[in-house]
Amino acid sequence: MVSTHSRRDFLKISSISLAGAYLAACSVGGGDQGAAEQALRAAFAQPINDLDPHGPSSVDESTLLAGRLIYDTLIRRDGDKLVPHVATSWEQPDPNTWVFALRDDVTFHDGSKLTARDVKASLERVKDAGTAQSALWTSVSTVDAPDDTTLRVTTSEPLGTMPVNLTLMFILPAAKMNDEGFFRKPIGSGPFRVEAFTPSDELRLAAVDYWNGTPKLNRVTLPFIPETSSQITALRTGDLNVLWPIPPDQLRELEGLDEIRLETVPSYAYYFTWFNCGREPFTDPRVRRAMWRAVDVAGTVRNLFGDGAELMTAPIPSTVFGHAPQQPYEHDPDAAKRDLAAAGLGDGFRTSLMWFSDTGPLADALAQAMISDWAKVGVTVEPQNLEKAEWLRRLNAKEFDMDLQINTVTTGDADFTLGRLYDSQADRMGYRNPRLDGILRRAHQDSDRRTRGRLYGQACKIIWDDAVGIFPAALISTYGLRSTVEGFEPVPSNQPDLRGVTLAT
């Protein structure tokens, strides 16, 4: 039976590149002494290849999934709210200063005490790492730990996104985090410790006596199962207890089975097609708008994804803070032809679209549907289905005409995507707009939620109206659970809290 939450219900549950997560579970034990031992097996769509939460994979869903289980953060997300975690409270005595009070009862898995010095070292490490997450911390000037339970962060300019950014900043032991080989079996302070890790193959975790609620499970194993058909088979046979996200075209394999239930939640992941706005003919917004009007976006999303996605109404999903719905681009091939003619391309033109198949569910079919629609208005698009490494190289070098991919608004806040990708200095797709830069900068600096929401609404409109890209589908995460799994809550981030999960005998 499929249980689909409305957006309002979803926001009560939780609010944050679906490009995949899968978890599975196999029964063995319980967190309570004296209870039968419980062990959960879980399969994730993308392999976990790195446990360094500050490194090159710091914003990858697979690394974040593991990080939520192994490490702690100062602040965590609870639905659409930010709540204390290792930090008990925080204040902003002036626009450029944040002060955090920390718990004094948190220990790492090796028994050492977590103090403000560990938080200081962790924040400085991620700031200097030169990775995607480092961009969130560029305005941090100094980090001080005057005592074990006080952290003071000073910035060169106001940083209103400090609290939400800290939901991603995992705390490592300062004395050990730079040791050679540390991340083969890292030490955190989260609800599970690492028993064994083979990159891109399997992560095995054991429960600890956790300060914020000891897990009811004894063990969690996260294997990587490359083939979707093998994932589905493993769930059906009971080799996996939980699997997500189930691709929309695979749901029929699991619907109606008594031993399996399906639960859905709108995610923070969405498809987009960027135009290289610094490369002809996409320097002209009339051409970009024509390309959007040429595609039957609503029909394609409906026919390909069904209940597995919802039609986008902004350049970020409706689940994300800062979303503001925009006027849809109607499918109108005749208007597209007129726009192209007005731009001097009445005879059409040739271009290309790049993507990699594993970017997300039905990526190949989505690419081909758009290419087919563009052909109907005289635009010949060469399909370029690349290996991920080559796709990433070309994306970073802006060596593309159009790019199809999935993105995940990891923090659940518009700044993570709009502020990080569409600022002129970021120069991710050749688009430059000084007015947008100013709006994004003010939203990044302001700590007032209402002001930030209003500013991101303006940013959504500019990006949408300028057709920087086409934004077709926000993905729905479908979780497949064996009937023995209890206490599991689907979340939009694909990074579930497993502390309350049990397996019925």
Phi and psi in degrees as a GROMACS rama.xvg file:
@    title "Ramachandran Plot"
@    xaxis  label "Phi"
@    yaxis  label "Psi"
@TYPE xy
-94.456  125.292  VAL-2
-108.601  109.644  SER-3
-106.104  119.952  THR-4
-80.5944  140.866  HIS-5
-70.7519  166.258  SER-6
-61.4622  -37.3597  ARG-7
-64.5747  -44.0545  ARG-8
-61.1563  -41.2545  ASP-9
-59.8778  -43.484  PHE-10
-65.295  -25.1205  LEU-11
-73.4846  -29.3242  LYS-12
-76.5268  -51.6744  ILE-13
-175.071  151.902  SER-14
-120.012  72.841  SER-15
-35.1342  29.6794  ALA-19
113.388  134.043  GLY-20
-144.383  138.166  ALA-21
-137.901  135.465  TYR-22
-130.656  151.844  LEU-23
-141.587  164.121  ALA-24
-147.713  140.612  ALA-25
-130.521  133.017  CYS-26
-81.8106  136.279  SER-27
-153.886  -33.4887  VAL-28
-162.099  -176.318  GLY-29
-132.317  153.987  GLY-30
-70.0065  -28.7615  GLY-31
-78.3935  139.285  ASP-32
-69.0342  133.421  GLN-33
98.5483  -18.9904  GLY-34
-84.118  158.489  ALA-35
-61.8411  139.679  ALA-36
-65.0182  143.911  GLU-37
-129.765  133.295  GLN-38
-132.905  130.611  ALA-39
-105.302  131.926  LEU-40
-106.738  137.844  ARG-41
-143.838  140.811  ALA-42
-119.011  129.66  ALA-43
-109.594  141.216  PHE-44
-62.4616  -36.6834  ALA-45
-103.114  142.837  GLN-46
-68.6455  146.56  PRO-47
-85.9712  108.07  ILE-48
-110.611  -0.696129  ASN-49
-158.601  132.623  ASP-50
-104.834  11.3579  LEU-51
-84.8878  106.384  ASP-52
-76.5448  -2.80494  PRO-53
-111.307  -2.56863  HIS-54
-88.508  -160.216  GLY-55
-59.4695  -24.8413  PRO-56
-100.759  21.9158  SER-57
-63.2123  -22.2097  SER-58
-113.327  9.38722  VAL-59
-71.4387  138.809  ASP-60
-59.138  -37.4506  GLU-61
-66.2592  -42.3785  SER-62
-67.3319  -39.2459  THR-63
-66.1894  -39.4331  LEU-64
-56.8129  -49.9813  LEU-65
-64.626  -40.7627  ALA-66
-59.9958  -39.0413  GLY-67
-62.2742  -27.771  ARG-68
-88.6849  -28.6488  LEU-69
-98.7279  -37.3911  ILE-70
-115.538  173.858  TYR-71
-117.844  162.722  ASP-72
-127.031  162.812  THR-73
-66.7127  -39.026  LEU-74
-129.108  147.262  ILE-75
-131.01  162.998  ARG-76
-94.1517  131.744  ARG-77
-126.403  99.7471  ASP-78
64.6107  -125.922  GLY-79
-100.341  18.3085  ASP-80
-116.511  155.011  LYS-81
-102.533  128.152  LEU-82
-128.738  157.837  VAL-83
-61.4901  149.34  PRO-84
-135.586  -102.423  HIS-85
-68.1751  -33.8149  VAL-86
-80.3315  129.873  ALA-87
-85.0947  -26.2307  THR-88
-164.036  165.915  SER-89
-152.076  155.527  TRP-90
-145.476  162.257  GLU-91
-123.616  86.4168  GLN-92
-63.5747  -26.6511  PRO-93
-148.663  166.582  ASP-94
-56.7361  -24.5551  PRO-95
-108.821  14.7637  ASN-96
-135.811  135.276  THR-97
-125.307  136.684  TRP-98
-124.928  129.86  VAL-99
-119.282  133.95  PHE-100
-98.0845  131.775  ALA-101
-109.031  154.188  LEU-102
-64.3126  154.84  ARG-103
-112.55  12.4893  ASP-104
-121.605  21.2294  ASP-105
-100.08  130.67  VAL-106
-124.459  151.472  THR-107
-77.8376  168.882  PHE-108
-63.5748  -19.5897  HIS-109
-90.5984  5.68967  ASP-110
92.4452  -10.4367  GLY-111
-74.0184  152.302  SER-112
-82.5128  137.738  LYS-113
-82.9285  125.692  LEU-114
-128.456  176.284  THR-115
-60.907  -26.2605  ALA-116
-65.3042  -34.4046  ARG-117
-68.5022  -39.3125  ASP-118
-65.7772  -43.1706  VAL-119
-58.2757  -49.2486  LYS-120
-64.0949  -36.8517  ALA-121
-68.5164  -44.2715  SER-122
-66.2524  -40.0635  LEU-123
-66.0469  -36.3835  GLU-124
-65.4616  -47.1251  ARG-125
-69.3459  -33.7258  VAL-126
-62.219  -38.9716  LYS-127
-92.1972  1.31029  ASP-128
-73.8278  -20.4125  ALA-129
70.6226  31.2813  GLY-130
-112.364  -179.056  THR-131
-59.3739  -34.3968  ALA-132
-76.1702  -25.3129  GLN-133
-58.9924  -31.4596  SER-134
-60.4402  -22.2047  ALA-135
-73.6483  -16.6491  LEU-136
-118.793  15.4871  TRP-137
-62.3651  -27.7418  THR-138
-87.181  -1.05041  SER-139
-72.5004  124.009  VAL-140
-94.7467  -52.6832  SER-141
-140.018  150.769  THR-142
-128.137  122.366  VAL-143
-122.627  146.27  ASP-144
-124.953  83.0507  ALA-145
-64.3324  -25.4388  PRO-146
-153.756  -178.684  ASP-147
-63.0783  -25.7443  ASP-148
-120.229  19.3095  THR-149
-132.042  130.288  THR-150
-125.194  132.389  LEU-151
-122.761  124.472  ARG-152
-116.348  124.735  VAL-153
-111.368  136.274  THR-154
-119.075  157.517  THR-155
-77.5722  -17.4382  SER-156
-152.21  161.011  GLU-157
-55.0447  140.419  PRO-158
-128.503  84.0366  LEU-159
-67.0918  -19.3415  GLY-160
-87.7523  6.83747  THR-161
-50.0326  -52.67  MET-162
-61.3505  -45.3847  PRO-163
-69.5782  -35.0709  VAL-164
-63.2267  -33.2825  ASN-165
-69.6193  -13.5304  LEU-166
-69.5916  -13.2913  THR-167
-104.045  -10.7522  LEU-168
-90.3454  96.7225  MET-169
-79.552  142.189  PHE-170
-96.4394  126.436  ILE-171
-115.935  157.216  LEU-172
-70.6033  119.672  PRO-173
-57.4438  -35.2054  ALA-174
-73.1667  -16.9761  ALA-175
-125.693  -15.5322  LYS-176
-66.1295  -19.5327  MET-177
-100.832  7.28898  ASN-178
-66.9847  143.967  ASP-179
-62.3067  132.201  GLU-180
79.0808  5.73735  GLY-181
-56.1171  -40.9039  PHE-182
-83.4215  3.58618  PHE-183
-75.0644  -30.4889  ARG-184
-148.842  71.2965  LYS-185
-70.114  160.677  PRO-186
-110.422  127.089  ILE-187
-126.79  -164.737  GLY-188
-126.626  15.9975  SER-189
-79.8363  -174.058  GLY-190
-72.018  -13.7966  PRO-191
-133.034  143.822  PHE-192
-105.715  156.015  ARG-193
-79.5102  123.613  VAL-194
-91.2484  -43.1869  GLU-195
-159.76  149.667  ALA-196
-146.65  123.321  PHE-197
-118.74  110.474  THR-198
-53.0073  138.257  PRO-199
62.6019  16.8586  SER-200
-133.197  -62.5549  ASP-201
-159.765  141.645  GLU-202
-121.271  125.884  LEU-203
-114.759  129.134  ARG-204
-124.313  149.321  LEU-205
-123.013  142.461  ALA-206
-69.4891  150.602  ALA-207
-124.161  168.872  VAL-208
-77.7218  87.9043  ASP-209
-85.8203  139.373  TYR-210
-63.8622  -25.3135  TRP-211
-109.744  27.4307  ASN-212
116.619  99.6285  GLY-213
-61.7649  132.68  THR-214
-59.3191  148.101  PRO-215
-81.3166  -19.8052  LYS-216
-82.9357  148.504  LEU-217
-87.0216  -36.5297  ASN-218
-142.672  152.098  ARG-219
-133.084  131.147  VAL-220
-120.605  130.526  THR-221
-118.312  95.8742  LEU-222
-87.7861  155.556  PRO-223
-100.103  121.787  PHE-224
-115.434  105.84  ILE-225
-63.8647  -38.9849  PRO-226
-91.4687  131.629  GLU-227
-59.1816  -41.5572  THR-228
-61.5251  -36.2583  SER-229
-70.4726  -35.1123  SER-230
-62.2022  -47.5972  GLN-231
-61.696  -44.3894  ILE-232
-61.0926  -42.7634  THR-233
-63.1274  -37.4307  ALA-234
-69.1446  -41.5613  LEU-235
-65.3826  -36.6797  ARG-236
-85.0371  -10.5176  THR-237
93.999  1.59528  GLY-238
-67.5119  -28.4472  ASP-239
-115.478  147.134  LEU-240
-102.288  -27.7737  ASN-241
-138.388  138.469  VAL-242
-143.322  131.781  LEU-243
-159.858  160.746  TRP-244
-78.4048  141.845  PRO-245
-77.435  122.408  ILE-246
-59.2675  143.226  PRO-247
-54.089  -36.0143  PRO-248
-79.1452  0.318629  ASP-249
-107.61  -4.71573  GLN-250
-60.8341  -35.7022  LEU-251
-61.6906  -23.1351  ARG-252
-70.7623  -18.9356  GLU-253
-117.66  -16.614  LEU-254
-67.581  139.745  GLU-255
84.112  1.54435  GLY-256
-86.9462  125.491  LEU-257
-62.0089  -32.0661  ASP-258
-85.5067  -0.984539  GLU-259
-132.873  136.266  ILE-260
-120.675  149.828  ARG-261
-114.176  131.106  LEU-262
-127.286  138.618  GLU-263
-121.453  153.2  THR-264
-153.057  135.622  VAL-265
-60.2325  137.942  PRO-266
-105.824  178.487  SER-267
-91.9173  6.84125  TYR-268
-100.402  145.067  ALA-269
-155.463  152.89  TYR-270
-87.1173  144.393  TYR-271
-146.294  156.859  PHE-272
-120.225  110.89  THR-273
-83.2162  142.588  TRP-274
-93.6047  141.12  PHE-275
-77.4649  95.045  ASN-276
-72.2615  -4.94204  CYS-277
-100.407  7.15759  GLY-278
-126.578  131.835  ARG-279
-61.1834  144.683  GLU-280
-90.6851  9.74346  PRO-281
-81.4149  3.93118  PHE-282
-69.204  -19.3075  THR-283
-96.439  115.894  ASP-284
-61.8371  -23.3382  PRO-285
-64.3646  -36.8209  ARG-286
-68.5474  -42.1138  VAL-287
-63.5227  -42.5187  ARG-288
-66.7984  -36.9484  ARG-289
-62.0771  -41.8997  ALA-290
-63.6424  -36.0403  MET-291
-69.2126  -46.3013  TRP-292
-65.2587  -24.4234  ARG-293
-71.8405  -21.0044  ALA-294
-95.8873  131.711  VAL-295
-80.7085  76.8815  ASP-296
-62.9026  -48.9091  VAL-297
-61.7152  -44.7812  ALA-298
-65.4879  -39.8378  GLY-299
-65.2135  -45.5081  THR-300
-62.6523  -43.5727  VAL-301
-64.2461  -46.2055  ARG-302
-72.083  -36.5995  ASN-303
-81.9054  -46.012  LEU-304
-102.634  -22.9881  PHE-305
56.0349  -125.837  GLY-306
-79.5564  2.18235  ASP-307
-84.7122  0.377755  GLY-308
-159.991  160.644  ALA-309
-122.647  151.255  GLU-310
-66.5074  131.477  LEU-311
-71.4388  144.542  MET-312
-123.383  8.01429  THR-313
-163.695  171.828  ALA-314
-77.3311  5.69533  PRO-315
-135.7  155.605  ILE-316
-64.7724  159.094  PRO-317
-68.8925  -15.433  SER-318
-77.1625  -12.1193  THR-319
-95.8377  138.641  VAL-320
-62.6375  131.023  PHE-321
104.086  -6.8704  GLY-322
-64.6445  136.555  HIS-323
-139.221  117.34  ALA-324
-64.5708  141.172  PRO-325
-117.207  168.358  GLN-326
-70.1649  122.971  GLN-327
-63.9397  150.506  PRO-328
-83.7583  117.92  TYR-329
-74.2516  145.011  GLU-330
-71.8935  110.909  HIS-331
-148.064  83.9794  ASP-332
-57.4851  -35.8425  PRO-333
-65.5557  -42.2963  ASP-334
-64.4178  -36.5533  ALA-335
-62.0838  -41.8873  ALA-336
-65.0763  -39.2884  LYS-337
-65.0872  -41.0105  ARG-338
-63.5881  -40.9765  ASP-339
-65.0403  -40.5962  LEU-340
-63.8395  -41.0037  ALA-341
-63.7023  -27.7708  ALA-342
-88.6757  7.39415  ALA-343
82.798  19.5173  GLY-344
-122.814  40.9808  LEU-345
-61.5627  -24.8444  GLY-346
-91.8166  8.10896  ASP-347
82.2629  -173.56  GLY-348
-161.881  171.377  PHE-349
-110.746  140.59  ARG-350
-153.716  -166.834  THR-351
-145.956  157.495  SER-352
-129.353  126.614  LEU-353
-111.704  149.902  MET-354
-165.378  172.055  TRP-355
-125.296  142.46  PHE-356
-57.4641  -38.9814  SER-357
-81.571  10.1879  ASP-358
-62.0295  -27.2919  THR-359
171.286  177.854  GLY-360
-63.2639  133.069  PRO-361
61.2266  27.9668  LEU-362
-62.0321  -42.9572  ALA-363
-61.2529  -44.2258  ASP-364
-66.5751  -37.7854  ALA-365
-64.6895  -44.1614  LEU-366
-60.9108  -45.7671  ALA-367
-66.7493  -35.1022  GLN-368
-64.4169  -42.6936  ALA-369
-67.0704  -42.8184  MET-370
-59.5825  -40.3574  ILE-371
-63.6876  -42.9811  SER-372
-67.0892  -37.7224  ASP-373
-65.5815  -34.33  TRP-374
-61.1872  -30.7324  ALA-375
-70.7284  -15.1123  LYS-376
-111.642  15.7606  VAL-377
89.9504  11.0813  GLY-378
-103.037  114.993  VAL-379
-91.96  119.115  THR-380
-114.147  121.318  VAL-381
-78.6378  121.838  GLU-382
-75.7697  131.992  PRO-383
-127.4  88.113  GLN-384
-89.4911  106.861  ASN-385
-108.31  162.281  LEU-386
-66.0682  148.266  GLU-387
-58.1276  -42.3658  LYS-388
-61.2037  -41.8984  ALA-389
-71.2382  -39.2775  GLU-390
-58.454  -44.9879  TRP-391
-66.1559  -40.32  LEU-392
-60.5849  -45.9514  ARG-393
-68.7063  -36.1432  ARG-394
-61.7827  -48.6819  LEU-395
-67.0573  -29.5498  ASN-396
-89.4427  -1.10988  ALA-397
57.7338  36.8163  LYS-398
-95.6576  63.8515  GLU-399
-153.84  157.495  PHE-400
-90.2432  -55.3631  ASP-401
-133.758  150.6  MET-402
-133.821  126.951  ASP-403
-106.731  130.431  LEU-404
-162.094  174.171  GLN-405
-103.195  144.394  ILE-406
-128.682  150.834  ASN-407
-122.716  126.567  THR-408
-82.0715  82.3782  VAL-409
-56.3471  -37.3194  THR-410
-85.8952  -10.39  THR-411
76.5123  12.1737  GLY-412
-125.019  136.804  ASP-413
-57.0621  -28.8935  ALA-414
-58.4987  -35.0635  ASP-415
-61.8995  -33.3819  PHE-416
-102.785  -56.0639  THR-417
-66.1657  -47.3414  LEU-418
-69.2687  -29.2569  GLY-419
-87.5823  -29.5181  ARG-420
-106.784  -27.9594  LEU-421
-106.841  -0.502553  TYR-422
-68.7234  141.521  ASP-423
-58.5496  -36.807  SER-424
-66.7275  -30.8094  GLN-425
-65.3045  -38.4485  ALA-426
48.4519  55.3666  ASP-427
-83.8474  -28.7077  ARG-428
-141.187  23.3075  MET-429
78.0901  9.27151  GLY-430
-93.0013  131.441  TYR-431
-133.595  128.534  ARG-432
-148.648  101.011  ASN-433
-57.0901  -35.9063  PRO-434
-65.0371  -42.3715  ARG-435
-63.6428  -40.7068  LEU-436
-55.4656  -44.3445  ASP-437
-64.3984  -41.344  GLY-438
-64.0412  -47.0394  ILE-439
-64.3245  -37.396  LEU-440
-65.4477  -43.0755  ARG-441
-65.0881  -40.1854  ARG-442
-65.9735  -35.7791  ALA-443
-67.1036  -33.7127  HIS-444
-87.0153  -30.6961  GLN-445
-79.0426  137.477  ASP-446
-99.9039  1.59663  SER-447
-85.6839  121.778  ASP-448
-62.5088  -40.9585  ARG-449
-65.0784  -43.2498  ARG-450
-63.303  -44.2515  THR-451
-62.0716  -42.3911  ARG-452
-61.3423  -40.9264  GLY-453
-65.1396  -43.0928  ARG-454
-65.5229  -40.6593  LEU-455
-68.2384  -28.8748  TYR-456
-62.0038  -40.7258  GLY-457
-64.8844  -40.8136  GLN-458
-63.9824  -42.163  ALA-459
-56.8296  -43.2104  CYS-460
-65.2731  -42.908  LYS-461
-63.0991  -48.2217  ILE-462
-63.4194  -40.3588  ILE-463
-68.3805  -50.1601  TRP-464
-66.1988  -33.4644  ASP-465
-81.4088  -3.47462  ASP-466
48.6756  51.5532  ALA-467
-60.4077  -29.8935  VAL-468
-155.676  178.572  GLY-469
-104.672  132.072  ILE-470
-118.538  91.7984  PHE-471
-85.661  -50.9047  PRO-472
-137.125  128.933  ALA-473
-96.6554  127.423  ALA-474
-82.7646  145.657  LEU-475
-100.436  126.989  ILE-476
-86.2492  122.47  SER-477
-106.837  124.182  THR-478
-102.189  131.349  TYR-479
-103.033  124.477  GLY-480
-126.788  136.09  LEU-481
-64.5384  151.763  ARG-482
-64.2857  -17.1656  SER-483
-79.2897  -12.3053  THR-484
-81.8056  125.932  VAL-485
-127.322  147.876  GLU-486
79.5076  14.1701  GLY-487
-92.5114  129.226  PHE-488
-114.034  118.99  GLU-489
-63.487  144.14  PRO-490
-133.592  151.964  VAL-491
-69.7136  -20.1924  PRO-492
-82.3782  -9.36384  SER-493
63.0489  24.4201  ASN-494
-127.663  74.6499  GLN-495
-73.6002  152.881  PRO-496
-86.9631  115.61  ASP-497
-97.2949  5.0738  LEU-498
-62.1445  -33.1853  ARG-499
-93.4117  2.36041  GLY-500
-77.1377  136.586  VAL-501
-132.104  165.299  THR-502
-120.493  119.258  LEU-503
-70.1455  145.283  ALA-504
